[in-house]
């Protein structure tokens, strides 16, 4: 069964629910959990607004603080857990890069994230992960 579960979080209510369900699954299966918060590097913002590396590093620092309670909760439940904050493309990191590098066999993510425009569809990041991931994906509504 599943041994390495990636839980994608971003501060949204759907991600919070995905975290809880992902932890429950990990506990029941004796699986390890990777809690991952990705700071989406948007090349359009880079060009349009002159956003530089410092902007993304600041967001990553904020995410590093926000992810700590998730890691603490997982460990308090007796789950072998680690956390990562990564700057880059949410879609490719969740669907491809991180799972390959960490032997992930299940991705647990919320249906939509923080971007209101993306909420008009299933969530462009979620759709991409479902279509392109080499491992199973559990989408939480």
MARTIRO-919159 format. One record per atom (N, C-alpha, C): x, y, z; residue in one letter; atom name; residue number from 0. Coordinates in Angstrom, 3 decimals, always signed. Each point is the difference from the previous one (the first is absolute). Example, Ala and Ser with C-alpha at 12.3 -4.5 7.8 and 13.67 -1.06 7.14 Angstrom:
# MARTIRO-919159
+----------+----------+----------+---+----+-----+
:       xx :       yy :       zz : r :  a :   k :
+----------+----------+----------+---+----+-----+
:  +13.190 :   -5.690 :   +7.800 : a :  N :   0 :
:   -0.890 :   +1.190 :   +0.000 : a : CA :   0 :
:   +0.900 :   +1.200 :   +0.000 : a :  C :   0 :
:   -0.350 :   +1.050 :   -0.720 : s :  N :   1 :
:   +0.820 :   +1.190 :   +0.060 : s : CA :   1 :
:   -0.770 :   +1.090 :   +0.730 : s :  C :   1 :
+----------+----------+----------+---+----+-----+
This chain:
# MARTIRO-919159
+----------+----------+----------+---+----+-----+
:       xx :       yy :       zz : r :  a :   k :
+----------+----------+----------+---+----+-----+
:   +0.840 :   -1.178 :   +0.000 : x :  N :   0 :
:   -0.840 :   +1.178 :   +0.000 : x : CA :   0 :
:   +0.889 :   +1.247 :   +0.000 : x :  C :   0 :
:   -0.541 :   +1.102 :   +0.381 : x :  N :   1 :
:   +0.740 :   +1.262 :   -0.039 : x : CA :   1 :
:   +1.011 :   +0.071 :   +1.152 : x :  C :   1 :
:   +1.214 :   +0.416 :   -0.352 : x :  N :   2 :
:   +1.056 :   +0.121 :   +0.996 : x : CA :   2 :
:   +0.486 :   +1.427 :   +0.175 : x :  C :   2 :
:   -0.087 :   +0.812 :   -1.075 : x :  N :   3 :
:   +0.491 :   +1.377 :   +0.023 : x : CA :   3 :
:   -1.068 :   +0.918 :   -0.577 : x :  C :   3 :
:   -0.598 :   +0.792 :   +0.869 : x :  N :   4 :
:   -1.112 :   +0.873 :   -0.396 : x : CA :   4 :
:   +0.456 :   +1.446 :   -0.010 : x :  C :   4 :
:   -0.248 :   +0.674 :   -1.107 : x :  N :   5 :
:   +0.255 :   +1.436 :   -0.114 : x : CA :   5 :
:   -1.319 :   +0.709 :   +0.266 : x :  C :   5 :
:   +0.013 :   +0.935 :   +0.925 : x :  N :   6 :
:   -1.172 :   +0.834 :   +0.254 : x : CA :   6 :
:   +0.355 :   +1.423 :   -0.394 : x :  C :   6 :
:   -0.680 :   +0.510 :   -1.016 : x :  N :   7 :
:   +0.230 :   +1.368 :   -0.458 : x : CA :   7 :
:   -0.859 :   +0.974 :   +0.786 : x :  C :   7 :
:   +0.635 :   +1.004 :   +0.576 : x :  N :   8 :
:   -0.742 :   +1.008 :   +0.753 : x : CA :   8 :
:   +0.346 :   +1.385 :   -0.512 : x :  C :   8 :
:   -0.933 :   +0.934 :   +0.231 : x :  N :   9 :
:   +0.220 :   +1.375 :   -0.442 : x : CA :   9 :
:   -0.718 :   +1.020 :   +0.879 : x :  C :   9 :
:   -0.541 :   -0.447 :   +1.118 : x :  N :  10 :
:   -0.695 :   +0.916 :   +0.893 : x : CA :  10 :
:   -1.498 :   +0.081 :   -0.243 : x :  C :  10 :
:   -0.501 :   -0.677 :   -1.027 : x :  N :  11 :
:   -1.432 :   +0.036 :   -0.305 : x : CA :  11 :
:   -0.761 :   -1.002 :   +0.869 : x :  C :  11 :
:   -1.320 :   +0.147 :   +0.063 : x :  N :  12 :
:   -0.831 :   -0.928 :   +0.764 : x : CA :  12 :
:   +0.035 :   -1.393 :   -0.614 : x :  C :  12 :
:   +0.039 :   -0.080 :   -1.329 : x :  N :  13 :
:   +0.073 :   -1.299 :   -0.671 : x : CA :  13 :
:   +1.318 :   -0.702 :   +0.324 : x :  C :  13 :
:   +1.073 :   +0.751 :   +0.062 : x :  N :  14 :
:   +1.300 :   -0.584 :   +0.337 : x : CA :  14 :
:   +0.015 :   -0.470 :   +1.457 : x :  C :  14 :
:   -0.657 :   +0.735 :   +0.861 : x :  N :  15 :
:   -0.109 :   -0.402 :   +1.408 : x : CA :  15 :
:   -0.723 :   -1.337 :   +0.105 : x :  C :  15 :
:   -1.078 :   -0.141 :   -0.751 : x :  N :  16 :
:   -0.753 :   -1.262 :   -0.004 : x : CA :  16 :
:   +0.844 :   -1.126 :   -0.598 : x :  C :  16 :
:   +0.739 :   +0.307 :   -1.065 : x :  N :  17 :
:   +0.884 :   -0.996 :   -0.619 : x : CA :  17 :
:   +1.055 :   -0.452 :   +0.994 : x :  C :  17 :
:   +0.525 :   +0.927 :   +0.781 : x :  N :  18 :
:   +0.996 :   -0.339 :   +1.012 : x : CA :  18 :
:   -0.574 :   -0.985 :   +1.021 : x :  C :  18 :
:   -1.186 :   +0.286 :   +0.493 : x :  N :  19 :
:   -0.612 :   -0.860 :   +1.010 : x : CA :  19 :
:   -0.254 :   -1.404 :   -0.556 : x :  C :  19 :
:   -0.539 :   -0.072 :   -1.200 : x :  N :  20 :
:   -0.291 :   -1.304 :   -0.602 : x : CA :  20 :
:   +1.291 :   -0.731 :   -0.339 : x :  C :  20 :
:   +0.982 :   +0.722 :   -0.525 : x :  N :  21 :
:   +1.296 :   -0.610 :   -0.307 : x : CA :  21 :
:   +0.657 :   -0.581 :   +1.238 : x :  C :  21 :
:   -0.080 :   +0.709 :   +1.105 : x :  N :  22 :
:   +0.572 :   -0.497 :   +1.258 : x : CA :  22 :
:   -0.767 :   -1.218 :   +0.503 : x :  C :  22 :
:   -1.321 :   +0.033 :   -0.111 : x :  N :  23 :
:   -0.794 :   -1.158 :   +0.425 : x : CA :  23 :
:   +0.370 :   -1.242 :   -0.808 : x :  C :  23 :
:   +0.169 :   +0.180 :   -1.312 : x :  N :  24 :
:   +0.415 :   -1.117 :   -0.855 : x : CA :  24 :
:   +1.381 :   -0.503 :   +0.395 : x :  C :  24 :
:   +0.920 :   +0.917 :   +0.191 : x :  N :  25 :
:   +1.371 :   -0.375 :   +0.366 : x : CA :  25 :
:   +0.016 :   -0.762 :   +1.313 : x :  C :  25 :
:   -0.765 :   +0.452 :   +0.963 : x :  N :  26 :
:   -0.064 :   -0.660 :   +1.305 : x : CA :  26 :
:   -0.543 :   -1.421 :   -0.150 : x :  C :  26 :
:   -1.083 :   -0.134 :   -0.787 : x :  N :  27 :
:   -0.621 :   -1.312 :   -0.179 : x : CA :  27 :
:   +0.899 :   -0.972 :   -0.763 : x :  C :  27 :
:   +0.780 :   +0.543 :   -0.932 : x :  N :  28 :
:   +0.838 :   -0.846 :   -0.854 : x : CA :  28 :
:   +1.438 :   -0.139 :   +0.493 : x :  C :  28 :
:   +0.365 :   +0.768 :   +1.008 : x :  N :  29 :
:   +1.387 :   -0.004 :   +0.456 : x : CA :  29 :
:   +0.929 :   +0.637 :   -1.019 : x :  C :  29 :
:   -0.530 :   +0.966 :   -0.760 : x :  N :  30 :
:   +0.776 :   +0.664 :   -1.062 : x : CA :  30 :
:   +0.713 :   +1.240 :   +0.535 : x :  C :  30 :
:   +1.026 :   +0.407 :   -0.719 : x :  N :  31 :
:   +0.708 :   +1.242 :   +0.278 : x : CA :  31 :
:   -0.685 :   +1.129 :   -0.766 : x :  C :  31 :
:   +0.116 :   +1.205 :   +0.538 : x :  N :  32 :
:   -0.647 :   +1.165 :   -0.607 : x : CA :  32 :
:   +1.032 :   +1.077 :   -0.314 : x :  C :  32 :
:   -0.131 :   +0.557 :   -1.195 : x :  N :  33 :
:   +0.751 :   +1.202 :   -0.388 : x : CA :  33 :
:   -1.018 :   +1.117 :   -0.157 : x :  C :  33 :
:   +0.106 :   +1.003 :   +0.860 : x :  N :  34 :
:   -0.892 :   +1.153 :   -0.059 : x : CA :  34 :
:   +0.723 :   +1.057 :   -0.823 : x :  C :  34 :
:   -0.601 :   +0.368 :   -1.123 : x :  N :  35 :
:   +0.698 :   +0.865 :   -0.955 : x : CA :  35 :
:   -0.813 :   +1.266 :   -0.277 : x :  C :  35 :
:   +0.659 :   +1.129 :   +0.158 : x :  N :  36 :
:   -0.589 :   +1.311 :   -0.309 : x : CA :  36 :
:   +0.860 :   +0.582 :   -1.112 : x :  C :  36 :
:   -0.608 :   +0.272 :   -1.136 : x :  N :  37 :
:   +0.748 :   +0.524 :   -1.139 : x : CA :  37 :
:   -0.360 :   +1.460 :   -0.216 : x :  C :  37 :
:   +1.012 :   +0.834 :   -0.005 : x :  N :  38 :
:   -0.164 :   +1.403 :   -0.354 : x : CA :  38 :
:   +0.071 :   +0.057 :   -1.518 : x :  C :  38 :
:   -1.142 :   +0.293 :   -0.611 : x :  N :  39 :
:   -0.081 :   -0.042 :   -1.463 : x : CA :  39 :
:   +0.793 :   +1.133 :   -0.636 : x :  C :  39 :
:   +0.993 :   -0.380 :   -0.741 : x :  N :  40 :
:   +0.827 :   +0.976 :   -0.722 : x : CA :  40 :
:   -0.695 :   +0.300 :   -1.310 : x :  C :  40 :
:   -0.576 :   +1.180 :   -0.106 : x :  N :  41 :
:   -0.784 :   +0.403 :   -1.167 : x : CA :  41 :
:   +0.846 :   +0.901 :   -0.894 : x :  C :  41 :
:   +0.407 :   -0.554 :   -1.116 : x :  N :  42 :
:   +0.850 :   +0.763 :   -0.931 : x : CA :  42 :
:   -0.710 :   +1.250 :   -0.511 : x :  C :  42 :
:   -1.333 :   -0.055 :   -0.090 : x :  N :  43 :
:   -0.767 :   +1.172 :   -0.426 : x : CA :  43 :
:   +0.150 :   +1.147 :   +0.977 : x :  C :  43 :
:   -0.024 :   -0.312 :   +1.290 : x :  N :  44 :
:   +0.195 :   +1.042 :   +1.019 : x : CA :  44 :
:   +1.417 :   +0.532 :   -0.054 : x :  C :  44 :
:   +0.943 :   -0.893 :   -0.251 : x :  N :  45 :
:   +1.392 :   +0.434 :   -0.094 : x : CA :  45 :
:   +0.145 :   +1.087 :   -1.051 : x :  C :  45 :
:   -0.581 :   -0.261 :   -1.161 : x :  N :  46 :
:   +0.137 :   +0.916 :   -1.136 : x : CA :  46 :
:   -0.906 :   +1.213 :   +0.155 : x :  C :  46 :
:   -1.275 :   -0.236 :   +0.310 : x :  N :  47 :
:   -0.985 :   +1.086 :   +0.045 : x : CA :  47 :
:   +0.237 :   +0.978 :   +1.144 : x :  C :  47 :
:   +0.390 :   -0.510 :   +1.147 : x :  N :  48 :
:   +0.118 :   +0.854 :   +1.170 : x : CA :  48 :
:   +1.432 :   +0.157 :   +0.511 : x :  C :  48 :
:   +0.932 :   -0.578 :   -0.700 : x :  N :  49 :
:   +1.390 :   +0.115 :   +0.414 : x : CA :  49 :
:   +0.293 :   -0.714 :   +1.313 : x :  C :  49 :
:   -0.740 :   -1.043 :   +0.255 : x :  N :  50 :
:   +0.194 :   -0.765 :   +1.233 : x : CA :  50 :
:   +1.325 :   -0.753 :   -0.095 : x :  C :  50 :
:   +0.771 :   +0.071 :   +1.071 : x :  N :  51 :
:   +1.304 :   -0.647 :   +0.000 : x : CA :  51 :
:   +0.086 :   -1.113 :   +1.026 : x :  C :  51 :
:   +1.172 :   -0.548 :   +0.133 : x :  N :  52 :
:   +0.251 :   -1.129 :   +0.889 : x : CA :  52 :
:   -0.350 :   +0.314 :   +1.450 : x :  C :  52 :
:   +0.249 :   +1.229 :   +0.445 : x :  N :  53 :
:   -0.297 :   +0.378 :   +1.387 : x : CA :  53 :
:   -1.477 :   -0.169 :   +0.336 : x :  C :  53 :
:   -0.869 :   +0.294 :   -0.953 : x :  N :  54 :
:   -1.443 :   -0.156 :   +0.189 : x : CA :  54 :
:   -0.335 :   -1.453 :   +0.322 : x :  C :  54 :
:   +0.528 :   -0.916 :   -0.789 : x :  N :  55 :
:   -0.277 :   -1.427 :   +0.188 : x : CA :  55 :
:   +0.653 :   -0.543 :   +1.271 : x :  C :  55 :
:   +1.178 :   +0.489 :   +0.310 : x :  N :  56 :
:   +0.669 :   -0.424 :   +1.235 : x : CA :  56 :
:   -0.784 :   +0.446 :   +1.228 : x :  C :  56 :
:   -0.581 :   +1.195 :   -0.067 : x :  N :  57 :
:   -0.826 :   +0.485 :   +1.096 : x : CA :  57 :
:   -1.242 :   -0.880 :   +0.166 : x :  C :  57 :
:   -0.650 :   -0.343 :   -1.113 : x :  N :  58 :
:   -1.161 :   -0.888 :   +0.059 : x : CA :  58 :
:   +0.391 :   -1.375 :   +0.549 : x :  C :  58 :
:   +1.161 :   -0.485 :   -0.387 : x :  N :  59 :
:   +0.477 :   -1.293 :   +0.496 : x : CA :  59 :
:   +0.257 :   +0.056 :   +1.504 : x :  C :  59 :
:   +0.551 :   +1.111 :   +0.482 : x :  N :  60 :
:   +0.219 :   +0.160 :   +1.439 : x : CA :  60 :
:   -1.333 :   -0.029 :   +0.749 : x :  C :  60 :
:   -1.009 :   +0.666 :   -0.553 : x :  N :  61 :
:   -1.333 :   -0.004 :   +0.614 : x : CA :  61 :
:   -0.579 :   -1.412 :   +0.009 : x :  C :  61 :
:   +0.133 :   -0.705 :   -1.123 : x :  N :  62 :
:   -0.517 :   -1.366 :   -0.098 : x : CA :  62 :
:   +0.718 :   -0.934 :   +0.969 : x :  C :  62 :
:   +1.276 :   +0.221 :   +0.213 : x :  N :  63 :
:   +0.780 :   -0.818 :   +0.934 : x : CA :  63 :
:   -0.571 :   +0.113 :   +1.410 : x :  C :  63 :
:   -0.426 :   +1.180 :   +0.370 : x :  N :  64 :
:   -0.624 :   +0.184 :   +1.321 : x : CA :  64 :
:   -1.386 :   -0.631 :   +0.039 : x :  C :  64 :
:   -0.748 :   +0.142 :   -1.088 : x :  N :  65 :
:   -1.376 :   -0.514 :   -0.049 : x : CA :  65 :
:   -0.058 :   -1.527 :   -0.050 : x :  C :  65 :
:   +1.037 :   -0.636 :   -0.504 : x :  N :  66 :
:   -0.012 :   -1.458 :   -0.146 : x : CA :  66 :
:   +0.347 :   -0.717 :   +1.313 : x :  C :  66 :
:   +0.678 :   +0.691 :   +0.903 : x :  N :  67 :
:   +0.445 :   -0.625 :   +1.258 : x : CA :  67 :
:   -1.138 :   -0.637 :   +0.801 : x :  C :  67 :
:   -1.146 :   +0.669 :   +0.169 : x :  N :  68 :
:   -1.085 :   -0.650 :   +0.765 : x : CA :  68 :
:   -0.506 :   -1.285 :   -0.651 : x :  C :  68 :
:   +0.015 :   -0.073 :   -1.327 : x :  N :  69 :
:   -0.414 :   -1.218 :   -0.689 : x : CA :  69 :
:   +0.949 :   -1.153 :   +0.345 : x :  C :  69 :
:   +1.281 :   +0.288 :   -0.053 : x :  N :  70 :
:   +0.998 :   -1.019 :   +0.320 : x : CA :  70 :
:   -0.146 :   -0.456 :   +1.453 : x :  C :  70 :
:   -0.191 :   +0.956 :   +0.895 : x :  N :  71 :
:   -0.178 :   -0.327 :   +1.412 : x : CA :  71 :
:   -1.231 :   -0.883 :   +0.213 : x :  C :  71 :
:   -1.111 :   +0.337 :   -0.660 : x :  N :  72 :
:   -1.228 :   -0.791 :   +0.136 : x : CA :  72 :
:   +0.214 :   -1.431 :   -0.469 : x :  C :  72 :
:   +0.648 :   -0.156 :   -1.145 : x :  N :  73 :
:   +0.240 :   -1.341 :   -0.535 : x : CA :  73 :
:   +0.853 :   -0.815 :   +0.966 : x :  C :  73 :
:   +1.043 :   +0.602 :   +0.504 : x :  N :  74 :
:   +0.882 :   -0.712 :   +0.935 : x : CA :  74 :
:   -0.710 :   -0.342 :   +1.305 : x :  C :  74 :
:   -0.877 :   +0.893 :   +0.461 : x :  N :  75 :
:   -0.769 :   -0.273 :   +1.223 : x : CA :  75 :
:   -0.932 :   -1.198 :   -0.187 : x :  C :  75 :
:   -0.408 :   -0.259 :   -1.233 : x :  N :  76 :
:   -0.850 :   -1.148 :   -0.305 : x : CA :  76 :
:   +0.816 :   -1.277 :   -0.181 : x :  C :  76 :
:   +1.320 :   +0.114 :   +0.152 : x :  N :  77 :
:   +0.860 :   -1.172 :   -0.130 : x : CA :  77 :
:   +0.346 :   -0.344 :   -1.440 : x :  C :  77 :
:   -0.113 :   +0.967 :   -0.885 : x :  N :  78 :
:   +0.283 :   -0.216 :   -1.417 : x : CA :  78 :
:   +1.428 :   +0.443 :   -0.297 : x :  C :  78 :
:   +0.737 :   -0.823 :   -0.727 : x :  N :  79 :
:   +1.334 :   +0.399 :   -0.464 : x : CA :  79 :
:   -0.216 :   +1.058 :   -1.078 : x :  C :  79 :
:   +0.398 :   +1.222 :   +0.297 : x :  N :  80 :
:   -0.304 :   +1.111 :   -0.904 : x : CA :  80 :
:   +1.185 :   +0.934 :   -0.159 : x :  C :  80 :
:   +0.034 :   +0.621 :   -1.163 : x :  N :  81 :
:   +0.961 :   +1.062 :   -0.274 : x : CA :  81 :
:   -0.730 :   +1.069 :   -0.789 : x :  C :  81 :
:   +0.588 :   +1.189 :   -0.053 : x :  N :  82 :
:   -0.622 :   +1.085 :   -0.749 : x : CA :  82 :
:   +1.029 :   +0.656 :   -0.910 : x :  C :  82 :
:   -0.510 :   +0.529 :   -1.105 : x :  N :  83 :
:   +0.842 :   +0.713 :   -0.954 : x : CA :  83 :
:   -0.744 :   +1.211 :   -0.535 : x :  C :  83 :
:   +0.713 :   +1.095 :   -0.129 : x :  N :  84 :
:   -0.505 :   +1.190 :   -0.676 : x : CA :  84 :
:   +0.885 :   +0.181 :   -1.217 : x :  C :  84 :
:   -0.641 :   +0.082 :   -1.172 : x :  N :  85 :
:   +0.744 :   +0.038 :   -1.257 : x : CA :  85 :
:   -0.511 :   +1.165 :   -0.847 : x :  C :  85 :
:   +0.912 :   +0.695 :   -0.638 : x :  N :  86 :
:   -0.365 :   +1.051 :   -0.942 : x : CA :  86 :
:   +0.062 :   -0.595 :   -1.400 : x :  C :  86 :
:   -1.081 :   +0.149 :   -0.760 : x :  N :  87 :
:   -0.014 :   -0.520 :   -1.365 : x : CA :  87 :
:   -1.405 :   -0.148 :   -0.532 : x :  C :  87 :
:   -0.153 :   -0.846 :   -0.976 : x :  N :  88 :
:   -1.289 :   -0.252 :   -0.630 : x : CA :  88 :
:   -0.785 :   -1.013 :   +0.826 : x :  C :  88 :
:   -1.122 :   +0.435 :   +0.549 : x :  N :  89 :
:   -0.831 :   -0.890 :   +0.812 : x : CA :  89 :
:   -0.336 :   -1.263 :   -0.781 : x :  C :  89 :
:   -0.407 :   +0.190 :   -1.232 : x :  N :  90 :
:   -0.457 :   -1.125 :   -0.817 : x : CA :  90 :
:   +1.085 :   -1.059 :   -0.176 : x :  C :  90 :
:   +1.147 :   +0.397 :   -0.477 : x :  N :  91 :
:   +1.033 :   -0.992 :   -0.306 : x : CA :  91 :
:   +0.651 :   -0.570 :   +1.256 : x :  C :  91 :
:   +0.114 :   +0.809 :   +1.034 : x :  N :  92 :
:   +0.601 :   -0.517 :   +1.236 : x : CA :  92 :
:   -0.917 :   -1.038 :   +0.632 : x :  C :  92 :
:   -1.299 :   +0.302 :   +0.105 : x :  N :  93 :
:   -0.934 :   -0.956 :   +0.605 : x : CA :  93 :
:   -0.192 :   -1.250 :   -0.847 : x :  C :  93 :
:   -0.105 :   +0.169 :   -1.302 : x :  N :  94 :
:   -0.317 :   -1.137 :   -0.876 : x : CA :  94 :
:   +1.212 :   -0.837 :   -0.360 : x :  C :  94 :
:   +1.157 :   +0.630 :   -0.124 : x :  N :  95 :
:   +1.139 :   -0.705 :   -0.582 : x : CA :  95 :
:   +1.251 :   -0.013 :   +0.872 : x :  C :  95 :
:   +0.552 :   +1.158 :   +0.241 : x :  N :  96 :
:   +1.315 :   +0.099 :   +0.625 : x : CA :  96 :
:   +0.052 :   -0.597 :   +1.404 : x :  C :  96 :
:   -0.821 :   +0.508 :   +0.897 : x :  N :  97 :
:   +0.057 :   -0.455 :   +1.390 : x : CA :  97 :
:   -0.328 :   -1.488 :   +0.134 : x :  C :  97 :
:   -1.074 :   -0.472 :   -0.637 : x :  N :  98 :
:   -0.302 :   -1.437 :   +0.118 : x : CA :  98 :
:   +1.139 :   -0.907 :   -0.477 : x :  C :  98 :
:   +0.653 :   +0.366 :   -1.082 : x :  N :  99 :
:   +1.110 :   -0.817 :   -0.507 : x : CA :  99 :
:   +1.184 :   +0.016 :   +0.957 : x :  C :  99 :
:   +0.320 :   +1.170 :   +0.522 : x :  N : 100 :
:   +1.170 :   +0.145 :   +0.871 : x : CA : 100 :
:   -0.197 :   -0.635 :   +1.374 : x :  C : 100 :
:   -1.267 :   -0.193 :   +0.422 : x :  N : 101 :
:   -0.271 :   -0.473 :   +1.355 : x : CA : 101 :
:   -0.827 :   -1.289 :   +0.035 : x :  C : 101 :
:   -0.049 :   -0.696 :   -1.127 : x :  N : 102 :
:   -0.720 :   -1.283 :   -0.086 : x : CA : 102 :
:   -1.437 :   +0.083 :   +0.515 : x :  C : 102 :
:   -0.690 :   +1.050 :   -0.365 : x :  N : 103 :
:   -1.390 :   +0.204 :   +0.417 : x : CA : 103 :
:   -0.900 :   -0.956 :   -0.774 : x :  C : 103 :
:   -0.913 :   -0.666 :   +0.709 : x :  N : 104 :
:   -0.937 :   -0.886 :   -0.685 : x : CA : 104 :
:   -1.452 :   +0.468 :   +0.124 : x :  C : 104 :
:   -0.245 :   +1.078 :   +0.756 : x :  N : 105 :
:   -1.324 :   +0.623 :   +0.072 : x : CA : 105 :
:   +0.163 :   +1.487 :   +0.250 : x :  C : 105 :
:   -0.724 :   +0.791 :   -0.770 : x :  N : 106 :
:   -0.050 :   +1.450 :   +0.188 : x : CA : 106 :
:   -1.394 :   +0.334 :   +0.510 : x :  C : 106 :
:   -0.086 :   +0.751 :   +1.093 : x :  N : 107 :
:   -1.275 :   +0.449 :   +0.544 : x : CA : 107 :
:   -0.018 :   +1.516 :   -0.086 : x :  C : 107 :
:   -0.973 :   +0.532 :   -0.761 : x :  N : 108 :
:   -0.097 :   +1.448 :   -0.178 : x : CA : 108 :
:   -1.463 :   +0.423 :   +0.030 : x :  C : 108 :
:   -0.202 :   +1.263 :   +0.305 : x :  N : 109 :
:   -1.345 :   +0.569 :   -0.034 : x : CA : 109 :
:   -0.420 :   +0.283 :   -1.427 : x :  C : 109 :
:   -1.311 :   +0.084 :   -0.188 : x :  N : 110 :
:   -0.539 :   +0.220 :   -1.335 : x : CA : 110 :
:   +0.430 :   +1.350 :   -0.567 : x :  C : 110 :
:   +0.018 :   +1.017 :   +0.827 : x :  N : 111 :
:   +0.412 :   +1.324 :   -0.455 : x : CA : 111 :
:   +0.933 :   +0.600 :   +1.019 : x :  C : 111 :
:   +0.767 :   +0.964 :   -0.473 : x :  N : 112 :
:   +0.934 :   +0.676 :   +0.889 : x : CA : 112 :
:   -0.449 :   +1.397 :   +0.321 : x :  C : 112 :
:   +0.961 :   +0.873 :   +0.194 : x :  N : 113 :
:   -0.281 :   +1.352 :   +0.451 : x : CA : 113 :
:   -0.412 :   +0.947 :   -1.126 : x :  C : 113 :
:   +0.237 :   -0.360 :   -1.237 : x :  N : 114 :
:   -0.249 :   +0.893 :   -1.117 : x : CA : 114 :
:   -1.472 :   -0.050 :   -0.409 : x :  C : 114 :
:   -0.732 :   +1.126 :   +0.146 : x :  N : 115 :
:   -1.433 :   +0.033 :   -0.295 : x : CA : 115 :
:   -0.318 :   -0.284 :   -1.456 : x :  C : 115 :
:   +0.836 :   +0.432 :   -0.903 : x :  N : 116 :
:   -0.237 :   -0.251 :   -1.418 : x : CA : 116 :
:   +0.048 :   -1.495 :   -0.269 : x :  C : 116 :
:   +0.936 :   -0.694 :   +0.618 : x :  N : 117 :
:   +0.115 :   -1.444 :   -0.202 : x : CA : 117 :
:   -1.179 :   -0.756 :   +0.591 : x :  C : 117 :
:   -0.727 :   +0.607 :   +0.928 : x :  N : 118 :
:   -1.148 :   -0.671 :   +0.600 : x : CA : 118 :
:   -1.150 :   -0.133 :   -0.992 : x :  C : 118 :
:   +0.048 :   +0.713 :   -1.119 : x :  N : 119 :
:   -1.042 :   -0.116 :   -1.010 : x : CA : 119 :
:   +0.020 :   -1.360 :   -0.671 : x :  C : 119 :
:   +1.135 :   -0.651 :   +0.011 : x :  N : 120 :
:   +0.111 :   -1.356 :   -0.530 : x : CA : 120 :
:   +0.335 :   -0.916 :   +1.164 : x :  C : 120 :
:   +0.332 :   -1.228 :   -0.254 : x :  N : 121 :
:   +0.357 :   -0.904 :   +1.087 : x : CA : 121 :
:   +1.180 :   +0.557 :   +0.775 : x :  C : 121 :
:   +0.755 :   +0.811 :   -0.605 : x :  N : 122 :
:   +1.238 :   +0.529 :   +0.545 : x : CA : 122 :
:   +1.069 :   -0.399 :   -0.991 : x :  C : 122 :
:   +0.591 :   +0.975 :   -0.667 : x :  N : 123 :
:   +0.939 :   -0.358 :   -1.069 : x : CA : 123 :
:   +1.171 :   -0.822 :   +0.523 : x :  C : 123 :
:   +0.457 :   +0.296 :   +1.208 : x :  N : 124 :
:   +1.097 :   -0.792 :   +0.570 : x : CA : 124 :
:   -0.470 :   -1.419 :   +0.271 : x :  C : 124 :
:   -1.171 :   -0.132 :   +0.599 : x :  N : 125 :
:   -0.535 :   -1.321 :   +0.316 : x : CA : 125 :
:   -0.212 :   -0.816 :   -1.265 : x :  C : 125 :
:   -0.604 :   +0.601 :   -1.009 : x :  N : 126 :
:   -0.235 :   -0.700 :   -1.269 : x : CA : 126 :
:   +1.307 :   -0.475 :   -0.615 : x :  C : 126 :
:   +1.001 :   +0.847 :   +0.018 : x :  N : 127 :
:   +1.295 :   -0.363 :   -0.562 : x : CA : 127 :
:   +0.599 :   -1.187 :   +0.749 : x :  C : 127 :
:   -0.057 :   +0.044 :   +1.327 : x :  N : 128 :
:   +0.567 :   -1.079 :   +0.804 : x : CA : 128 :
:   -0.722 :   -1.310 :   -0.292 : x :  C : 128 :
:   -1.322 :   +0.034 :   -0.059 : x :  N : 129 :
:   -0.771 :   -1.216 :   -0.281 : x : CA : 129 :
:   +0.383 :   -0.568 :   -1.365 : x :  C : 129 :
:   +0.117 :   +0.857 :   -0.994 : x :  N : 130 :
:   +0.302 :   -0.464 :   -1.366 : x : CA : 130 :
:   +1.445 :   -0.448 :   -0.183 : x :  C : 130 :
:   +0.925 :   +0.568 :   +0.734 : x :  N : 131 :
:   +1.417 :   -0.217 :   -0.301 : x : CA : 131 :
:   +0.800 :   -0.780 :   +1.028 : x :  C : 131 :
:   -0.560 :   -0.278 :   +1.142 : x :  N : 132 :
:   +0.748 :   -0.715 :   +1.031 : x : CA : 132 :
:   +0.152 :   -1.470 :   -0.369 : x :  C : 132 :
:   +1.158 :   -0.541 :   +0.310 : x :  N : 133 :
:   +0.259 :   -1.424 :   -0.238 : x : CA : 133 :
:   -0.568 :   -0.859 :   +1.130 : x :  C : 133 :
:   -0.371 :   +0.633 :   +1.120 : x :  N : 134 :
:   -0.553 :   -0.767 :   +1.119 : x : CA : 134 :
:   -1.474 :   +0.382 :   +0.211 : x :  C : 134 :
:   -0.635 :   -0.675 :   +0.931 : x :  N : 135 :
:   -1.403 :   +0.270 :   +0.305 : x : CA : 135 :
:   -0.151 :   +1.393 :   +0.616 : x :  C : 135 :
:   -1.167 :   +0.605 :   -0.254 : x :  N : 136 :
:   -0.304 :   +1.313 :   +0.541 : x : CA : 136 :
:   -1.379 :   -0.065 :   +0.657 : x :  C : 136 :
:   -0.074 :   +0.457 :   +1.224 : x :  N : 137 :
:   -1.269 :   +0.116 :   +0.713 : x : CA : 137 :
:   -0.332 :   +1.481 :   +0.094 : x :  C : 137 :
:   -1.108 :   +0.383 :   -0.636 : x :  N : 138 :
:   -0.433 :   +1.397 :   +0.009 : x : CA : 138 :
:   -1.106 :   +0.153 :   +1.040 : x :  C : 138 :
:   +0.200 :   +0.919 :   +0.909 : x :  N : 139 :
:   -0.946 :   +0.234 :   +1.085 : x : CA : 139 :
:   -0.888 :   +1.190 :   -0.349 : x :  C : 139 :
:   -1.305 :   -0.216 :   +0.083 : x :  N : 140 :
:   -0.966 :   +1.071 :   -0.294 : x : CA : 140 :
:   -0.343 :   +0.769 :   +1.248 : x :  C : 140 :
+----------+----------+----------+---+----+-----+
